[in-house]
C-alpha cells in the first residue's frame, strides 16, 4: 500500500518540528544573517500550526470518539483557556493591567496557549510518532543543533543580563539550551542501554557527552537536576530498585573520582555551572523561588475554589508564573481545574512508568515527557509549556492495552549496515 506524504512526515519529521531540534537550528538563521529573529520565530510557529491542522484534518480520530480520559483533558484545556481569556480580556487585575509587560504579553499568552492545544491534538497517539525513523531524525538533528549552539552561538543580553549563563542564540535562552542538552543526554542514555549494535551504542555514548557538555555550557542548574530525577525514574522502571541503586552508585562514584577534571573542563569552556551549583548547595540559593512559592501558596489560599489569576498578581514574582506546575494550576484555576489536572498528571506518570518498564517503542517519548514534568516543577510556566500539553495528550491518548502490552518492543538498528540505519 502506498504511504501518503503526510504519513511519511508524521513518521519522521513531525516530532522534531515541534520539539527542540529543528527550531534550535532555524533560529540560527537570523543570528548568522543579522536580521530580527521575530520573523523566523513567528514563521516557524505558522508552519507548526499549519502542519498540525493538516494532520488533524487527515486523521478524523482527532475529532471523533474521544475516550473518557481524553474528555477530561478537553475539559481541563477549556477551563484553563477560559481562565486566561477572562483574566486578560474580561477582568484583568487592576495592578497587572497597568504594567507594560502584562499589556504587551497578555494577548500573546492566550493565543500561544490556544495554538499549543491545536498542536497537541495533532499528537493523538499514532505509532508513527515514536517510530525508529522519528527517533533517529530527532537524535541526529538535536545533536547537530547543539553542536551549532556550542560553536556559533550569539548570546543575547536581553535574555540573560545578570548571571552570565550561555544562551543558545538570541531566541533561545540558557535554560532552554540546557534542557535541549538534557533531552539529548536522556534519549542517548536510553539508546545506549537498549541498542544491540556496538557501533550504535558508541554513537549514543558520544551524544550523551554532547548533551552533558551542552548542559555545562548553558550554566543552568535545572537541567542537571532534571537529568538526575528522570534518569533515576528510568533506571527504576527498567531495572527495579536494586539495579537502579547499583547503577546510580556507580555513576556517582565516577563523578566523585573525576570531580576535579570535570570542574577544570567546565571552567575551561567558560561555564558558571559549578559556581551556581555550589551556591545552591552551600548557600541554599534558589534565585528567589522560595519566596515565590510561599507567595503563590498564599494566593491559592485566598481563592481556593476557582483561583485568583493566571499570573502572580502581587508580591514576590508579580507578573510572572510560580515556577511550579502544581502551584500554578491551583493558583490560576483553584480546585476547579487543579483536581482534573492532578488526575491527568498521576495517570500519565503511571503510564509513562509502564511504557518504560515494558520497553515499549514510545519509551523515548515517555522519558522526554517526564523531563518536561520535572522541569516544570521549578523552572517554567504551565500556560506557556506547549511541550507539556502536547505530550500529556500523547500519553493519555494511548489505549490501555497499548502501553501495557510488550509486543512493540523498543528496538534499534535492525539494518545490517549501522551507518545505513542511522541515515535512513
N, C-alpha and C positions, 0 to 999 in steps of 0.2 A: 504494500500500500504506500502511495506517495505521501511523504510528510510535507505539510504546508510550511511556508516561510515563518509563520507565527509560531508554529510548534518548534521549529529549529531555533528560533530566537529564545523561546522560553527555556529550552533545554541547554542553552549555553551562555546566553548573554544577560538575561533579564535580572538575575540576581546581582551581577556585577554592576549593572546600570544603576541599581538602587542602593548598593552598599559599598562605601569607601572607595574602591579601586579606580573605577573609570572617572568618577568625579574628582578624585585626587589628581589624576593625570590631566583632565580637562582644565582644571584651574591653574595649571602652569602656563597655559596659552597667554592669558593677559600679562602674567609676570614677565614672560620672555619677550613678548612683543610690545610691552609697555603701554597697555591701554586698560581702561577701567574694568575691573573684574565683575562688576554688577551685570553687564551684558551676558557674559558666559554663565553666570550663576542662574539667572532667570531663564535663559535659553535652555539650559540643561534641565531645569525643572519642567519647562514646557514639554521637552522631549519625553521625560519620565512619565508625566501625566498622560500625554497622548498615547504612548505605548501601553500604559496601564489600561486606558479606556478601550483600546483595540482588543486587548486580552479579555477584558470583562465582556465586551460585546460578542466576541467569538465563543466565549465559554458561558453558555446560558445558566450553568450551575451556580454562577456567582449571584444570580438573582432569584433562582427558584429553589424550593425545598430546603431551606436552611435547617440545620439541626437545632436542638434546644440550646446548646451552649453557644452556637453562632448567634441565635436570637438574643442571648444575654449580652454578647459582645455588641450587637447592634444597639441594644438598649443603653449600654454604657457610653458608647460613642455619641448617641443622641443627647444623653444627659450632659456630657462634657461639652459638646458643641453648643448646646443651648445655654449652658452656664457662661461660656466665653462670649457668646453673642450678647447676652443680657449685660454682662459686666462691661462690655466695650460700647455697645450701641444704645442700650435701654437705660441702665442705671450705673453709669461709671462712677467710681469712687471720687468723692469731691477733692481729695488731696492728689491722688494719682493723675486725675484728668487734667490737672494744671501743669504737669511735668512734661517737658519736651519728649522724653523717652516714651512715655505712655501714648501720647498723641500720635507720634510717628510710627510706633510699632504695633498698636492695637489691631488695626485692620490686617496687617501682615500676619500677626499671630493667628487670627481667626481663619484667614484664607489658607495659611500654611497648614493649619490643623486639618481643615476640610480636604485639601489636596492630598495630605498624607493618608487620610482614610480611604480616598479613591485608590491610591497605590496599594493600600493594604488589601482591598477587595480583589485586586489582581493577583494576590498571593494566596488565594484559596488553594488548599492542598492539591498539588499535582506532582507526581514523581519526577517530572522534568526539572523542577527547581533544585532537587538535590542530586541530580544525575552526576555521573563522574565527569562528564564534559563541563558541566556547570561549575563543579568544584575546581577542576583543573584551570579553567579560564580565570576564575576568581583568584585562585592561588598565584598563578603566574602574573596576572595584571596587578595585583596588590603588591607583589614583590617588586615589580618594575616601578610602580608608583612610589614606593617607599625609598627605593634607591635614588630615584629622581629627586625626591624631597631632601635626601641627605646631601646631595651634591649641588643642586640647583636652586634651593630654596631662597626666596627673597622675603626676609622677615618683615612683618607689618607691626609697627609700633602702636598702631591703632588697636590691634588685637591684644597686645601684651606690653604694657608700658612700665611695669614695676618689678617683676620678679625675674626677668632675664631668661625666661624659657624660650624654646626654639619653635617657631611656627613652621608648618609645612609649606605655606605660601601666604599670600596676602588675603586669601579667602578662608583658609582652614587654620585654626589656632593650635597652640601646642597641645592642649588637652585632646582634641580630636586626632591630631597627628599621633600622639602616644597611644590612643585607643585603636587606631589603624594598625600600629605596630603590634599591639596586644592581640588583635584579631588574627594577624598573620602568625604570630607565635602559637596561638591556641590551635588553629587548624593544622599547623605544621607538627605540633606535638601529637595530635590525633593521627595525622598521616604517617608519621614516623613509627608509631606504635602499631598501626593497623596494616601498613603496607607489607606485602610478602616479597617484593623485589628489593634487593640490596641497593641497586642503583637509585631507585626512587626514595628509599629510606635516607640515603645520603643527601639527596636533594632536599628532603624535608628538614633534615638536621641543619643544613645550611640556611634554609629560610627561617628556622627557629632563631638562629643567630641574627639574621637580618631584622626580624621583629624585635628582638631584645635590644639591638643597637638603636633601632628607631625609638624605642621607649626611653632609652638612656639619653638620646639626642634631644628628645622633646622636653625632658626635665620635669615632667608632670608626675605627681605621686599616684594619682588614681589608677593609671594603667598597671602599675606594679601591684597594687592591692587587688585589682580585678583579676589579673593574671593568676595570683595566688589562690583566690577564692574559687575561681572557675576550674582551675587545674585540680584542686583538691576534690571538688564535686565530681569531676570527670574520673579521677582515679578511683574514688569510692564507688561510683556507679559501675565502672568496668571491672574492678578487681576486688571489691569488698574492702572492709575496714583494715584488715591486717596487711594486705598487699599495699594498700594506699599509704599506710603509716611507714612501711619499709621504703617505698619509693620517695615519699616526702622527706624522710630522714636522710636518704642518700643524696637527694638534691641539696638539702640544707648543708650537709657535710661538705659537698663540693664547693658550695658558695663560701663557707667558712674557711676552707683551706686556701682558696684563691681570692679571698676578700681584698687583699692589698693590690693584687694585679687588676681586679675589677675596678677598684676605686681609681687606680692610676689611669686605666683606659678611659673611664668616664671623664676624668679631668682633662685628658689629652684631647677629647673631642669637644671640650667646652661645655659639658653637661653640668647643670646645677642640681642634679637629682640627689646626689649624696648629701649635699648640704640641706636640701629640703626634707629628705627622709630623716636625717639626724635631728633636725629641728622638730619634726613631728613626734619622734620617739622620745627625745630627751626633754624638750620644752613643751610638749603636748600642744604644739602649734597647729591650729585647724583652719587657718585662713578665715576665721570668724564664723565657722559653721556651727559651733556650739551655741553661740548667741542667736543665730538664725533659726536653728532647730527649736530652741526654747521659745522664741517669739512666734514661730509658726504653730507650735503646740498651744500657746495661749490664744491665738486667733481661732484655732479649732474649737477650743472650749467655749469661746464666745458665741459661736454659731455651729453647734454640733450636728444639727439635722440636715440643713441644706447648704452649709458652707458660708464663707464670707466673701471671698473674691478669688479669682484665678491667679492673681499675683499677690505678693505680700503688700498689704495696703498701709502698714505703719510699722515703726520700729526697725530693728536691725534687718537689713536686706530689703528695705522698701523698694517696690517697683520690680523686684526680681522673683525668682522661684525659690522654694525652700531647700533645694539641693537634696531632695529625698522624695522619691515617688510616692511613698505611703503618706508622708505628711502633706504632700501637695494635693493628692486626690481628696483627702479628708478636709483640707483647708478650702479647696475650691468647691467641692460638691457635698461635703458632710457625709453622714451615714447614707444618704440617698444614693450617692454614686460610689461611696467608699466600700460598701458591702459587696455589690456586684464586682467591683474591681478586685477585691481580695479573693472572691470565689474564683474568678478567672485566673488570677495570678497563681494561686495554690494548685489549681488543676493543671495549668500549663507547666509549672515546675515539676510536678509529678510526672507528667507525660514526657517531659524532657529527660527526666531520670530514666524512665522505661525505654525511651528511644536509644539512649546511650548504652544502657545495660544490655539491651538486645542487639547491639551493634547494627541498628537499622541504618540504611543509607543516608537518612536525614540527620545522622549524629552530628555532622559538622555544622549544620544549621542550628541544631539544638544548643550546641556549645556557644555559638555566636549570640543566640537569644539569651542565654544565661549571662554572657558578658554584658549585654545591654542592661539586664536587670541589676546586676552587681554595680555597674557604673551609675545607674540611676538612683542608687541609694545614697550617693554623696556628691555627685558632680554635675548632673544635667537636669533639665526640666521635663516633666511629663508631657506638657502640651506641645512642646517643640520636638519631641522624640519620635520622629517618623519611624525609625528603626524598631522601636518597641512595639508600636501599634501594628506594624506590618508583620513582624514575626510572632507576636501574640496571636494574631488571626491565623497565621500559617499553622502554628502548633495546635490550636484548638479546633481547626477545621479538619484535622486528621481523624479519620474514622478510628474508633477504639480498636478494632481488630488490626488496623494497620500498624499502630505503634506498639501493640502487644505481641504481634507475630514477629518471628525472627527470620522469616523467609527472605526478605530483602536485606541481606547482609551487606554491611559496609565493605566494599572491595576497592582495591586499587590495582591498576596496571595488569590487565589480563593479556595485553598485547605481548607478542614475543619480543618485539623491539621496544625497550623502555623509552627511548627518545621519540619514537613514533607515537607512543601512547601519550607522552607529555604534550606533544604539539598538536595532536589530532583535534 
